[in-house]
Amino acid sequence: MKRSFVVISFLLLFVLTGCKDDEKKKENVCVKQGDSCEDGKICEMYENGQLQCAAPVWIKGTVTSSMDGAAIAGAHVQARDANGAATGTSAVTAQDGSYSVQVSAVRASDGSPVQTEITLAAQAQGYDLFPTAVRPALPVDLSTSQPDAEANGNVVINAITAIVLMPLPGDVSQNGLISGDFGGDDCAGVLVVAESDSAGYVGYSNADCEYTIFNVPAGTYTVSGYAAGVQGTSTVQTVAAGAETTGADLVVSTAPLSTITGMVSIVNAPGDAITSVILVVESTFIEGAAQVQVPRGLRADNVTGAFSFENVPDGKYVVLAAYENDNLVRDPDVGIGGTSIVHIEVPNPTTGNTIALSEGFKVTEALNVVSPGAEVPEQVTADNLTFVWMDDSSEKSYDIKVIDALGNQIWETTIDGVSGGDGTASVPYGGPALTPGMYYQFKVISINNSGNPISTTEDLKGVFYL
């Protein structure tokens, strides 16, 4: 009798202990699909490759105007991963311009986020997009997040999460909006473009596959989605002045994707130089200004010769080599081969879904920007604004231009070449008064004795603002 009591007690203890272990396991092991975590936790990937429940990570900040610092309500904010895809939740700013975006982060064994770089994007009615080519988004490191009891998780809030949008010029009250869904499984971070014969207006789908395109003038547009590996149908939409056109849904198409191949020749540059090539949606491209929109995944890295793009959706593109900051630029001498801007149609009317670019790209070493904007957009004062760059030893003269962030040229001058000195060339700004809150870029082209261009400053450097 006594032995039976002991055995039963042992079995009961085993069962109870096993139940507790199973409950503990159930609490900590999860699946991404479905709600398998409790107490406000979410399912995250750990460094050991397993999914476990963890406290959420939030990025918090504000969206304000670059002109007067006023809060912008109703702005759409999303977080993007290293590939440009939307990650986690999206947010709409409150009346005070504040937002809170929950993001996914790989976790260390203690549940804290490991170093993960996320960038932010924002758009609002009456304001220019962020980011743009001249206003890049700096990465937010999720490992710097701090525990926050109110958020029931970890929070990142710093200078980078304070987003500043630049007001569009003129009367924008009559601009409308287009909104809808993008179908399919790979729907987050698709570049959605409303295209007319003269321009393209863009938005991005969020993690819930929803998109909104702000600041669309009244008219009729073809709306299409662009991302590597995603082929969607297009829809024609009419926008009325000051109104929102809803239900502009895009669905996945079974049409085949395309492959694009080409070649880059790097000349007059260090032997270890490498570059990149990007595909830009043609309707968003403004030649001579840093105005481009690159769909997710349509970028070729570490290019020294041959390059290729796989799984390219249908559309019209501009192919740009050495556009990004790599100390290289497209050779500006249009009198020689490999220097023209290449426009392509996908699929090709003749070769179909396999497109081999007939002419290679010739790129050369850039004129290095000293100030302002050598690395990132730089704040300046109107007094004594001077542009400085490294001297090109074989130049006869320099052409200098200043362009605003909307692609308008506001000043141009030419100066003689320099010799001796500290190895730099410079010119003081002599154009019209600059507008506080507007971003600008100075560009320099060196000219040889025959009147031909030799090199130029990089496409994305030399950016400044008051």
NORCORTA-V147041 format. One record per run of one state. SS is the DSSP state (A for helix, B for strand, O for the rest). FROM is the first residue (numbers start at 1). LEN is the number of residues. If there is no record, write none. Layout:
ss=SS from=FROM len=LEN
ss=SS from=FROM len=LEN
This chain:
ss=O from=1 len=1
ss=A from=2 len=27
ss=B from=29 len=1
ss=O from=30 len=12
ss=B from=42 len=5
ss=O from=47 len=4
ss=B from=51 len=4
ss=O from=55 len=1
ss=B from=56 len=10
ss=O from=66 len=5
ss=B from=71 len=1
ss=O from=72 len=4
ss=B from=76 len=5
ss=O from=81 len=5
ss=B from=86 len=7
ss=O from=93 len=5
ss=B from=98 len=6
ss=O from=104 len=3
ss=B from=107 len=1
ss=O from=108 len=5
ss=B from=113 len=1
ss=O from=114 len=3
ss=B from=117 len=7
ss=O from=124 len=3
ss=B from=127 len=1
ss=O from=128 len=2
ss=B from=130 len=1
ss=O from=131 len=1
ss=B from=132 len=1
ss=O from=133 len=2
ss=B from=135 len=1
ss=O from=136 len=4
ss=B from=140 len=2
ss=A from=142 len=3
ss=O from=145 len=1
ss=B from=146 len=3
ss=O from=149 len=4
ss=B from=153 len=4
ss=O from=157 len=2
ss=A from=159 len=3
ss=B from=162 len=4
ss=O from=166 len=1
ss=B from=167 len=1
ss=O from=168 len=8
ss=B from=176 len=7
ss=O from=183 len=8
ss=B from=191 len=5
ss=O from=196 len=4
ss=B from=200 len=5
ss=O from=205 len=5
ss=B from=210 len=7
ss=O from=217 len=2
ss=B from=219 len=9
ss=O from=228 len=2
ss=B from=230 len=1
ss=O from=231 len=1
ss=B from=232 len=1
ss=O from=233 len=2
ss=B from=235 len=5
ss=O from=240 len=4
ss=B from=244 len=2
ss=O from=246 len=4
ss=B from=250 len=1
ss=O from=251 len=1
ss=B from=252 len=1
ss=O from=253 len=5
ss=B from=258 len=10
ss=O from=268 len=7
ss=B from=275 len=7
ss=A from=282 len=3
ss=O from=285 len=1
ss=B from=286 len=1
ss=O from=287 len=4
ss=B from=291 len=1
ss=O from=292 len=2
ss=B from=294 len=10
ss=O from=304 len=2
ss=B from=306 len=7
ss=O from=313 len=2
ss=B from=315 len=7
ss=O from=322 len=6
ss=B from=328 len=3
ss=O from=331 len=11
ss=B from=342 len=5
ss=O from=347 len=1
ss=B from=348 len=1
ss=O from=349 len=3
ss=B from=352 len=1
ss=O from=353 len=1
ss=B from=354 len=3
ss=O from=357 len=4
ss=B from=361 len=5
ss=O from=366 len=1
ss=B from=367 len=1
ss=O from=368 len=1
ss=B from=369 len=3
ss=O from=372 len=6
ss=B from=378 len=2
ss=O from=380 len=6
ss=B from=386 len=5
ss=O from=391 len=6
ss=B from=397 len=8
ss=O from=405 len=4
ss=B from=409 len=8
ss=O from=417 len=7
ss=B from=424 len=5
ss=O from=429 len=10
ss=B from=439 len=9
ss=O from=448 len=5
ss=B from=453 len=5
ss=O from=458 len=5
ss=B from=463 len=3
ss=O from=466 len=1
